[in-house]
C-alpha cells in the first residue's frame, strides 16, 4: 500500500494514488498537472520515510479537477438585553485534486550511486 502525507494550505492530508482530494484554493488552471513538494512522509512497499520536517526530493503529482465553493457556514453573534445581532455567511473556496503519483526523490539518487562501480 502506497501513501504519503502532504502539507498544503496550512493543513496535512494523507493521499493515495488515484484519490480525489479537496484542498484550500490554489491558483492554477483546470486540468493542470502540478507537483506538491511539501511531503512529510512516504510509505511504499512497507518502507516508511519520515521527513525532518520534509522528505528530501519527494513530490506528489496531482491533476486539478475542479474549483468551487463549499457549503455555506452561518455565523450568528447575539448579546441579550443590548439589541446586538450580527449574521454573517461564509463559503470557503476549494480546489479538487486527483493524485496521480507519488515520487521518492532520494530513491532515484540512491539507485544512481549504487550502479557506479566501487573502486
N, CA, C and O atoms as a GROMACS GRO file, in nm:
protein
  476
    1UNK      N    1   0.084  -0.118   0.000
    1UNK     CA    2   0.000   0.000   0.000
    1UNK      C    3   0.089   0.124   0.000
    1UNK      O    4   0.178   0.139   0.084
    2UNK      N    5   0.064   0.211  -0.094
    2UNK     CA    6   0.146   0.331  -0.112
    2UNK      C    7   0.066   0.453  -0.071
    2UNK      O    8  -0.047   0.473  -0.117
    3UNK      N    9   0.125   0.537   0.015
    3UNK     CA   10   0.059   0.661   0.053
    3UNK      C   11   0.164   0.763   0.096
    3UNK      O   12   0.280   0.730   0.119
    4UNK      N   13   0.119   0.888   0.107
    4UNK     CA   14   0.207   0.996   0.151
    4UNK      C   15   0.126   1.093   0.234
    4UNK      O   16   0.004   1.101   0.222
    5UNK      N   17   0.195   1.167   0.319
    5UNK     CA   18   0.132   1.275   0.394
    5UNK      C   19   0.191   1.405   0.341
    5UNK      O   20   0.312   1.426   0.346
    6UNK      N   21   0.102   1.492   0.290
    6UNK     CA   22   0.147   1.619   0.232
    6UNK      C   23   0.090   1.735   0.312
    6UNK      O   24  -0.005   1.719   0.388
    7UNK      N   25   0.150   1.852   0.293
    7UNK     CA   26   0.102   1.974   0.357
    7UNK      C   27   0.071   2.076   0.248
    7UNK      O   28   0.155   2.105   0.163
    8UNK      N   29  -0.050   2.132   0.253
    8UNK     CA   30  -0.088   2.239   0.163
    8UNK      C   31  -0.199   2.320   0.227
    8UNK      O   32  -0.289   2.263   0.289
    9UNK      N   33  -0.194   2.449   0.213
    9UNK     CA   34  -0.297   2.535   0.269
    9UNK      C   35  -0.298   2.534   0.421
    9UNK      O   36  -0.402   2.561   0.482
   10UNK      N   37  -0.185   2.504   0.484
   10UNK     CA   38  -0.178   2.502   0.630
   10UNK      C   39  -0.238   2.377   0.692
   10UNK      O   40  -0.255   2.372   0.814
   11UNK      N   41  -0.271   2.277   0.612
   11UNK     CA   42  -0.330   2.153   0.662
   11UNK      C   43  -0.250   2.034   0.610
   11UNK      O   44  -0.178   2.045   0.510
   12UNK      N   45  -0.262   1.921   0.678
   12UNK     CA   46  -0.195   1.799   0.635
   12UNK      C   47  -0.298   1.699   0.586
   12UNK      O   48  -0.405   1.685   0.644
   13UNK      N   49  -0.264   1.628   0.477
   13UNK     CA   50  -0.355   1.531   0.416
   13UNK      C   51  -0.281   1.401   0.390
   13UNK      O   52  -0.164   1.403   0.351
   14UNK      N   53  -0.348   1.288   0.412
   14UNK     CA   54  -0.296   1.158   0.373
   14UNK      C   55  -0.352   1.129   0.234
   14UNK      O   56  -0.473   1.132   0.214
   15UNK      N   57  -0.263   1.100   0.138
   15UNK     CA   58  -0.306   1.081   0.000
   15UNK      C   59  -0.259   0.947  -0.054
   15UNK      O   60  -0.152   0.898  -0.016
   16UNK      N   61  -0.340   0.888  -0.142
   16UNK     CA   62  -0.311   0.764  -0.212
   16UNK      C   63  -0.322   0.792  -0.362
   16UNK      O   64  -0.400   0.878  -0.402
   17UNK      N   65  -0.245   0.722  -0.446
   17UNK     CA   66  -0.259   0.741  -0.591
   17UNK      C   67  -0.402   0.707  -0.637
   17UNK      O   68  -0.459   0.606  -0.595
   18UNK      N   69  -0.458   0.792  -0.722
   18UNK     CA   70  -0.593   0.773  -0.772
   18UNK      C   71  -0.701   0.838  -0.688
   18UNK      O   72  -0.817   0.840  -0.727
   19UNK      N   73  -0.664   0.892  -0.573
   19UNK     CA   74  -0.761   0.954  -0.482
   19UNK      C   75  -0.792   1.097  -0.527
   19UNK      O   76  -0.706   1.166  -0.580
   20UNK      N   77  -0.918   1.140  -0.505
   20UNK     CA   78  -0.959   1.278  -0.531
   20UNK      C   79  -0.968   1.349  -0.398
   20UNK      O   80  -1.029   1.298  -0.304
   21UNK      N   81  -0.908   1.468  -0.388
   21UNK     CA   82  -0.890   1.537  -0.262
   21UNK      C   83  -0.932   1.682  -0.275
   21UNK      O   84  -0.905   1.745  -0.378
   22UNK      N   85  -0.997   1.737  -0.172
   22UNK     CA   86  -1.033   1.880  -0.168
   22UNK      C   87  -0.937   1.953  -0.077
   22UNK      O   88  -0.923   1.919   0.040
   23UNK      N   89  -0.870   2.056  -0.132
   23UNK     CA   90  -0.776   2.136  -0.053
   23UNK      C   91  -0.814   2.283  -0.063
   23UNK      O   92  -0.901   2.320  -0.142
   24UNK      N   93  -0.750   2.367   0.017
   24UNK     CA   94  -0.773   2.511   0.009
   24UNK      C   95  -0.741   2.558  -0.133
   24UNK      O   96  -0.658   2.498  -0.201
   25UNK      N   97  -0.807   2.664  -0.178
   25UNK     CA   98  -0.794   2.709  -0.316
   25UNK      C   99  -0.649   2.736  -0.354
   25UNK      O  100  -0.576   2.804  -0.282
   26UNK      N  101  -0.610   2.681  -0.470
   26UNK     CA  102  -0.477   2.702  -0.527
   26UNK      C  103  -0.494   2.779  -0.657
   26UNK      O  104  -0.592   2.760  -0.729
   27UNK      N  105  -0.398   2.865  -0.687
   27UNK     CA  106  -0.406   2.944  -0.811
   27UNK      C  107  -0.344   2.863  -0.925
   27UNK      O  108  -0.224   2.872  -0.950
   28UNK      N  109  -0.427   2.785  -0.993
   28UNK     CA  110  -0.384   2.704  -1.106
   28UNK      C  111  -0.504   2.677  -1.197
   28UNK      O  112  -0.618   2.688  -1.154
   29UNK      N  113  -0.476   2.643  -1.321
   29UNK     CA  114  -0.582   2.622  -1.420
   29UNK      C  115  -0.638   2.481  -1.410
   29UNK      O  116  -0.574   2.391  -1.356
   30UNK      N  117  -0.759   2.464  -1.464
   30UNK     CA  118  -0.820   2.331  -1.469
   30UNK      C  119  -0.737   2.238  -1.557
   30UNK      O  120  -0.679   2.282  -1.656
   31UNK      N  121  -0.731   2.112  -1.520
   31UNK     CA  122  -0.658   2.006  -1.590
   31UNK      C  123  -0.506   2.029  -1.593
   31UNK      O  124  -0.435   1.964  -1.669
   32UNK      N  125  -0.458   2.120  -1.511
   32UNK     CA  126  -0.314   2.143  -1.500
   32UNK      C  127  -0.255   2.037  -1.409
   32UNK      O  128  -0.315   2.002  -1.307
   33UNK      N  129  -0.138   1.985  -1.444
   33UNK     CA  130  -0.068   1.889  -1.359
   33UNK      C  131   0.030   1.966  -1.274
   33UNK      O  132   0.114   2.040  -1.325
   34UNK      N  133   0.019   1.950  -1.143
   34UNK     CA  134   0.107   2.024  -1.052
   34UNK      C  135   0.180   1.927  -0.961
   34UNK      O  136   0.136   1.814  -0.940
   35UNK      N  137   0.292   1.973  -0.906
   35UNK     CA  138   0.371   1.892  -0.815
   35UNK      C  139   0.367   1.957  -0.677
   35UNK      O  140   0.401   2.074  -0.661
   36UNK      N  141   0.326   1.880  -0.579
   36UNK     CA  142   0.326   1.926  -0.440
   36UNK      C  143   0.454   1.874  -0.376
   36UNK      O  144   0.475   1.754  -0.365
   37UNK      N  145   0.540   1.966  -0.335
   37UNK     CA  146   0.672   1.925  -0.286
   37UNK      C  147   0.685   1.928  -0.134
   37UNK      O  148   0.791   1.895  -0.082
   38UNK      N  149   0.581   1.965  -0.062
   38UNK     CA  150   0.585   1.963   0.085
   38UNK      C  151   0.535   1.827   0.134
   38UNK      O  152   0.422   1.815   0.181
   39UNK      N  153   0.622   1.725   0.121
   39UNK     CA  154   0.588   1.588   0.158
   39UNK      C  155   0.651   1.558   0.294
   39UNK      O  156   0.773   1.570   0.311
   40UNK      N  157   0.568   1.520   0.390
   40UNK     CA  158   0.615   1.495   0.526
   40UNK      C  159   0.650   1.349   0.551
   40UNK      O  160   0.735   1.319   0.635
   41UNK      N  161   0.584   1.257   0.479
   41UNK     CA  162   0.607   1.114   0.500
   41UNK      C  163   0.570   1.039   0.372
   41UNK      O  164   0.476   1.076   0.302
   42UNK      N  165   0.646   0.933   0.344
   42UNK     CA  166   0.615   0.845   0.231
   42UNK      C  167   0.620   0.702   0.281
   42UNK      O  168   0.715   0.663   0.348
   43UNK      N  169   0.517   0.624   0.249
   43UNK     CA  170   0.515   0.480   0.280
   43UNK      C  171   0.496   0.406   0.148
   43UNK      O  172   0.397   0.427   0.077
   44UNK      N  173   0.592   0.319   0.116
   44UNK     CA  174   0.588   0.247  -0.012
   44UNK      C  175   0.643   0.107   0.012
   44UNK      O  176   0.757   0.092   0.058
   45UNK      N  177   0.565   0.006  -0.020
   45UNK     CA  178   0.607  -0.135  -0.007
   45UNK      C  179   0.656  -0.168   0.135
   45UNK      O  180   0.753  -0.243   0.150
   46UNK      N  181   0.592  -0.116   0.236
   46UNK     CA  182   0.630  -0.144   0.374
   46UNK      C  183   0.744  -0.060   0.427
   46UNK      O  184   0.772  -0.063   0.547
   47UNK      N  185   0.810   0.017   0.342
   47UNK     CA  186   0.917   0.107   0.386
   47UNK      C  187   0.858   0.244   0.413
   47UNK      O  188   0.780   0.296   0.333
   48UNK      N  189   0.896   0.304   0.525
   48UNK     CA  190   0.843   0.435   0.561
   48UNK      C  191   0.959   0.533   0.571
   48UNK      O  192   1.058   0.506   0.640
   49UNK      N  193   0.946   0.647   0.502
   49UNK     CA  194   1.044   0.755   0.513
   49UNK      C  195   0.976   0.874   0.578
   49UNK      O  196   0.875   0.923   0.527
   50UNK      N  197   1.030   0.919   0.689
   50UNK     CA  198   0.975   1.033   0.761
   50UNK      C  199   1.070   1.150   0.743
   50UNK      O  200   1.190   1.136   0.764
   51UNK      N  201   1.016   1.265   0.704
   51UNK     CA  202   1.098   1.384   0.682
   51UNK      C  203   1.126   1.456   0.812
   51UNK      O  204   1.061   1.434   0.914
   52UNK      N  205   1.226   1.544   0.806
   52UNK     CA  206   1.262   1.623   0.924
   52UNK      C  207   1.276   1.769   0.886
   52UNK      O  208   1.390   1.814   0.884
   53UNK      N  209   1.176   1.847   0.855
   53UNK     CA  210   1.033   1.812   0.854
   53UNK      C  211   0.986   1.756   0.720
   53UNK      O  212   0.879   1.695   0.715
   54UNK      N  213   1.064   1.775   0.611
   54UNK     CA  214   1.020   1.728   0.479
   54UNK      C  215   1.110   1.616   0.429
   54UNK      O  216   1.228   1.609   0.465
   55UNK      N  217   1.055   1.527   0.347
   55UNK     CA  218   1.134   1.422   0.283
   55UNK      C  219   1.205   1.487   0.164
   55UNK      O  220   1.141   1.543   0.075
   56UNK      N  221   1.337   1.478   0.163
   56UNK     CA  222   1.417   1.546   0.060
   56UNK      C  223   1.388   1.491  -0.079
   56UNK      O  224   1.397   1.371  -0.102
   57UNK      N  225   1.354   1.581  -0.172
   57UNK     CA  226   1.334   1.545  -0.310
   57UNK      C  227   1.202   1.475  -0.342
   57UNK      O  228   1.176   1.445  -0.458
   58UNK      N  229   1.120   1.450  -0.243
   58UNK     CA  230   0.993   1.379  -0.266
   58UNK      C  231   0.888   1.476  -0.320
   58UNK      O  232   0.885   1.593  -0.283
   59UNK      N  233   0.803   1.425  -0.409
   59UNK     CA  234   0.697   1.507  -0.469
   59UNK      C  235   0.572   1.421  -0.487
   59UNK      O  236   0.580   1.299  -0.497
   60UNK      N  237   0.459   1.488  -0.491
   60UNK     CA  238   0.332   1.422  -0.523
   60UNK      C  239   0.275   1.495  -0.644
   60UNK      O  240   0.255   1.616  -0.640
   61UNK      N  241   0.249   1.420  -0.752
   61UNK     CA  242   0.189   1.480  -0.872
   61UNK      C  243   0.039   1.470  -0.862
   61UNK      O  244  -0.017   1.366  -0.825
   62UNK      N  245  -0.027   1.581  -0.896
   62UNK     CA  246  -0.174   1.585  -0.890
   62UNK      C  247  -0.227   1.664  -1.009
   62UNK      O  248  -0.162   1.756  -1.058
   63UNK      N  249  -0.345   1.626  -1.053
   63UNK     CA  250  -0.413   1.695  -1.162
   63UNK      C  251  -0.530   1.774  -1.104
   63UNK      O  252  -0.606   1.722  -1.023
   64UNK      N  253  -0.544   1.900  -1.146
   64UNK     CA  254  -0.653   1.985  -1.098
   64UNK      C  255  -0.781   1.943  -1.169
   64UNK      O  256  -0.790   1.949  -1.291
   65UNK      N  257  -0.881   1.900  -1.090
   65UNK     CA  258  -1.007   1.851  -1.145
   65UNK      C  259  -1.114   1.959  -1.145
   65UNK      O  260  -1.192   1.969  -1.240
   66UNK      N  261  -1.119   2.041  -1.038
   66UNK     CA  262  -1.229   2.135  -1.023
   66UNK      C  263  -1.192   2.245  -0.925
   66UNK      O  264  -1.106   2.227  -0.838
   67UNK      N  265  -1.258   2.360  -0.941
   67UNK     CA  266  -1.255   2.468  -0.844
   67UNK      C  267  -1.400   2.491  -0.802
   67UNK      O  268  -1.491   2.473  -0.883
   68UNK      N  269  -1.421   2.530  -0.677
   68UNK     CA  270  -1.558   2.553  -0.634
   68UNK      C  271  -1.566   2.617  -0.497
   68UNK      O  272  -1.465   2.660  -0.441
   69UNK      N  273  -1.688   2.622  -0.444
   69UNK     CA  274  -1.712   2.677  -0.311
   69UNK      C  275  -1.782   2.572  -0.225
   69UNK      O  276  -1.869   2.499  -0.273
   70UNK      N  277  -1.743   2.564  -0.099
   70UNK     CA  278  -1.805   2.471  -0.006
   70UNK      C  279  -1.943   2.519   0.034
   70UNK      O  280  -1.986   2.627  -0.008
   71UNK      N  281  -2.014   2.440   0.114
   71UNK     CA  282  -2.144   2.479   0.164
   71UNK      C  283  -2.131   2.601   0.254
   71UNK      O  284  -2.025   2.625   0.313
   72UNK      N  285  -2.238   2.677   0.264
   72UNK     CA  286  -2.237   2.800   0.344
   72UNK      C  287  -2.236   2.768   0.492
   72UNK      O  288  -2.308   2.680   0.540
   73UNK      N  289  -2.151   2.842   0.565
   73UNK     CA  290  -2.146   2.835   0.710
   73UNK      C  291  -2.203   2.967   0.762
   73UNK      O  292  -2.156   3.074   0.722
   74UNK      N  293  -2.302   2.960   0.849
   74UNK     CA  294  -2.365   3.080   0.903
   74UNK      C  295  -2.309   3.108   1.041
   74UNK      O  296  -2.308   3.021   1.128
   75UNK      N  297  -2.263   3.231   1.062
   75UNK     CA  298  -2.212   3.275   1.192
   75UNK      C  299  -2.310   3.378   1.245
   75UNK      O  300  -2.340   3.477   1.178
   76UNK      N  301  -2.361   3.356   1.365
   76UNK     CA  302  -2.459   3.446   1.425
   76UNK      C  303  -2.412   3.487   1.563
   76UNK      O  304  -2.394   3.403   1.651
   77UNK      N  305  -2.391   3.618   1.582
   77UNK     CA  306  -2.349   3.672   1.712
   77UNK      C  307  -2.469   3.740   1.775
   77UNK      O  308  -2.545   3.809   1.707
   78UNK      N  309  -2.486   3.721   1.905
   78UNK     CA  310  -2.604   3.774   1.974
   78UNK      C  311  -2.569   3.805   2.118
   78UNK      O  312  -2.507   3.723   2.187
   79UNK      N  313  -2.608   3.923   2.164
   79UNK     CA  314  -2.596   3.957   2.306
   79UNK      C  315  -2.733   4.001   2.353
   79UNK      O  316  -2.792   4.094   2.299
   80UNK      N  317  -2.782   3.932   2.452
   80UNK     CA  318  -2.917   3.964   2.500
   80UNK      C  319  -2.919   4.095   2.579
   80UNK      O  320  -2.818   4.136   2.636
   81UNK      N  321  -3.031   4.159   2.580
   81UNK     CA  322  -3.061   4.284   2.652
   81UNK      C  323  -2.994   4.409   2.594
   81UNK      O  324  -3.020   4.519   2.643
   82UNK      N  325  -2.911   4.398   2.491
   82UNK     CA  326  -2.847   4.517   2.435
   82UNK      C  327  -2.876   4.534   2.286
   82UNK      O  328  -2.815   4.619   2.221
   83UNK      N  329  -2.967   4.455   2.232
   83UNK     CA  330  -3.008   4.462   2.091
   83UNK      C  331  -2.890   4.448   1.994
   83UNK      O  332  -2.883   4.518   1.893
   84UNK      N  333  -2.799   4.357   2.024
   84UNK     CA  334  -2.684   4.332   1.937
   84UNK      C  335  -2.703   4.199   1.865
   84UNK      O  336  -2.711   4.094   1.929
   85UNK      N  337  -2.711   4.204   1.732
   85UNK     CA  338  -2.725   4.084   1.650
   85UNK      C  339  -2.643   4.102   1.522
   85UNK      O  340  -2.650   4.206   1.457
   86UNK      N  341  -2.566   4.001   1.486
   86UNK     CA  342  -2.490   4.003   1.361
   86UNK      C  343  -2.500   3.865   1.297
   86UNK      O  344  -2.473   3.763   1.361
   87UNK      N  345  -2.539   3.863   1.171
   87UNK     CA  346  -2.549   3.738   1.097
   87UNK      C  347  -2.459   3.749   0.974
   87UNK      O  348  -2.476   3.840   0.892
   88UNK      N  349  -2.364   3.657   0.961
   88UNK     CA  350  -2.268   3.658   0.852
   88UNK      C  351  -2.261   3.518   0.793
   88UNK      O  352  -2.261   3.420   0.867
   89UNK      N  353  -2.255   3.507   0.660
   89UNK     CA  354  -2.237   3.379   0.594
   89UNK      C  355  -2.100   3.373   0.528
   89UNK      O  356  -2.044   3.475   0.489
   90UNK      N  357  -2.046   3.251   0.516
   90UNK     CA  358  -1.914   3.234   0.454
   90UNK      C  359  -1.913   3.106   0.372
   90UNK      O  360  -1.961   3.002   0.418
   91UNK      N  361  -1.859   3.113   0.250
   91UNK     CA  362  -1.840   2.995   0.166
   91UNK      C  363  -1.692   2.987   0.129
   91UNK      O  364  -1.641   3.072   0.056
   92UNK      N  365  -1.624   2.885   0.180
   92UNK     CA  366  -1.481   2.867   0.157
   92UNK      C  367  -1.457   2.813   0.016
   92UNK      O  368  -1.524   2.720  -0.027
   93UNK      N  369  -1.361   2.872  -0.055
   93UNK     CA  370  -1.326   2.824  -0.189
   93UNK      C  371  -1.229   2.707  -0.177
   93UNK      O  372  -1.147   2.701  -0.086
   94UNK      N  373  -1.239   2.613  -0.272
   94UNK     CA  374  -1.154   2.496  -0.269
   94UNK      C  375  -1.107   2.459  -0.410
   94UNK      O  376  -1.162   2.506  -0.510
   95UNK      N  377  -1.005   2.374  -0.414
   95UNK     CA  378  -0.956   2.315  -0.537
   95UNK      C  379  -0.960   2.164  -0.519
   95UNK      O  380  -0.917   2.112  -0.416
   96UNK      N  381  -1.013   2.094  -0.618
   96UNK     CA  382  -1.021   1.949  -0.612
   96UNK      C  383  -0.907   1.891  -0.694
   96UNK      O  384  -0.892   1.923  -0.812
   97UNK      N  385  -0.826   1.804  -0.631
   97UNK     CA  386  -0.709   1.745  -0.696
   97UNK      C  387  -0.725   1.595  -0.707
   97UNK      O  388  -0.780   1.531  -0.618
   98UNK      N  389  -0.676   1.538  -0.819
   98UNK     CA  390  -0.668   1.394  -0.833
   98UNK      C  391  -0.521   1.356  -0.826
   98UNK      O  392  -0.442   1.399  -0.910
   99UNK      N  393  -0.485   1.275  -0.728
   99UNK     CA  394  -0.346   1.234  -0.707
   99UNK      C  395  -0.310   1.131  -0.814
   99UNK      O  396  -0.377   1.028  -0.826
  100UNK      N  397  -0.205   1.158  -0.891
  100UNK     CA  398  -0.166   1.066  -0.998
  100UNK      C  399  -0.049   0.977  -0.958
  100UNK      O  400  -0.051   0.857  -0.986
  101UNK      N  401   0.053   1.034  -0.892
  101UNK     CA  402   0.165   0.950  -0.850
  101UNK      C  403   0.243   1.014  -0.736
  101UNK      O  404   0.238   1.135  -0.714
  102UNK      N  405   0.315   0.928  -0.663
  102UNK     CA  406   0.400   0.971  -0.552
  102UNK      C  407   0.544   0.940  -0.593
  102UNK      O  408   0.576   0.827  -0.629
  103UNK      N  409   0.630   1.042  -0.588
  103UNK     CA  410   0.768   1.029  -0.634
  103UNK      C  411   0.862   1.041  -0.515
  103UNK      O  412   0.856   1.138  -0.439
  104UNK      N  413   0.950   0.942  -0.500
  104UNK     CA  414   1.053   0.948  -0.397
  104UNK      C  415   1.180   1.004  -0.461
  104UNK      O  416   1.237   0.940  -0.550
  105UNK      N  417   1.225   1.119  -0.417
  105UNK     CA  418   1.343   1.182  -0.476
  105UNK      C  419   1.473   1.114  -0.438
  105UNK      O  420   1.561   1.098  -0.522
  106UNK      N  421   1.486   1.073  -0.311
  106UNK     CA  422   1.611   1.012  -0.264
  106UNK      C  423   1.636   0.877  -0.327
  106UNK      O  424   1.751   0.839  -0.348
  107UNK      N  425   1.530   0.803  -0.357
  107UNK     CA  426   1.546   0.669  -0.412
  107UNK      C  427   1.618   0.674  -0.547
  107UNK      O  428   1.703   0.590  -0.574
  108UNK      N  429   1.583   0.772  -0.631
  108UNK     CA  430   1.648   0.784  -0.761
  108UNK      C  431   1.796   0.814  -0.744
  108UNK      O  432   1.879   0.763  -0.819
  109UNK      N  433   1.831   0.897  -0.646
  109UNK     CA  434   1.971   0.929  -0.621
  109UNK      C  435   2.045   0.807  -0.568
  109UNK      O  436   2.160   0.784  -0.607
  110UNK      N  437   1.982   0.730  -0.480
  110UNK     CA  438   2.048   0.612  -0.422
  110UNK      C  439   2.075   0.507  -0.529
  110UNK      O  440   2.184   0.451  -0.533
  111UNK      N  441   1.978   0.480  -0.618
  111UNK     CA  442   2.000   0.378  -0.720
  111UNK      C  443   2.108   0.423  -0.818
  111UNK      O  444   2.182   0.338  -0.869
  112UNK      N  445   2.120   0.555  -0.845
  112UNK     CA  446   2.225   0.605  -0.933
  112UNK      C  447   2.363   0.587  -0.872
  112UNK      O  448   2.458   0.554  -0.942
  113UNK      N  449   2.375   0.608  -0.742
  113UNK     CA  450   2.505   0.594  -0.676
  113UNK      C  451   2.542   0.446  -0.659
  113UNK      O  452   2.661   0.414  -0.657
  114UNK      N  453   2.445   0.358  -0.646
  114UNK     CA  454   2.473   0.215  -0.629
  114UNK      C  455   2.519   0.152  -0.760
  114UNK      O  456   2.596   0.056  -0.758
  115UNK      N  457   2.472   0.204  -0.872
  115UNK     CA  458   2.509   0.144  -1.001
  115UNK      C  459   2.654   0.176  -1.039
  115UNK      O  460   2.712   0.108  -1.124
  116UNK      N  461   2.714   0.280  -0.978
  116UNK     CA  462   2.854   0.312  -1.006
  116UNK      C  463   2.943   0.204  -0.945
  116UNK      O  464   2.920   0.163  -0.831
  117UNK      N  465   3.042   0.160  -1.018
  117UNK     CA  466   3.131   0.058  -0.963
  117UNK      C  467   3.217   0.116  -0.851
  117UNK      O  468   3.275   0.224  -0.865
  118UNK      N  469   3.225   0.043  -0.741
  118UNK     CA  470   3.307   0.087  -0.628
  118UNK      C  471   3.452   0.048  -0.656
  118UNK      O  472   3.482  -0.067  -0.690
  119UNK      N  473   3.538   0.145  -0.642
  119UNK     CA  474   3.675   0.115  -0.682
  119UNK      C  475   3.766   0.119  -0.575
  119UNK      O  476   3.886   0.096  -0.595
   0.00000   0.00000   0.00000
